[in-house]
Amino acid sequence: MITLTVNGQPRQVPEPMTVARFLQQSGITHPFIAVARNGDVLHRDEYDRVVVQNGDTLEIVRMVGGGG
């Protein structure tokens, strides 16, 4: 079991996994999201390569439209 901090909250997952797998297992399927791992914003094409490890911090933000 590894422990991550996701959007400021502790979260446990059974093993290291890619960001893409983490998002899938977390039910995050929104196409317009941004993910930062340990303060570094990831490009979408990195989600299948970057592996989250014990102690990592993830910030996941959903983009929303609007304005005036």
Secondary structure, DSSP 4 states (H G I P E B T S, - for coil): -EEEEETTEEEEESS-EEHHHHHHHTT---SSEEEEETTEEPPGGGTTT-EE-TT-EEEEEE------
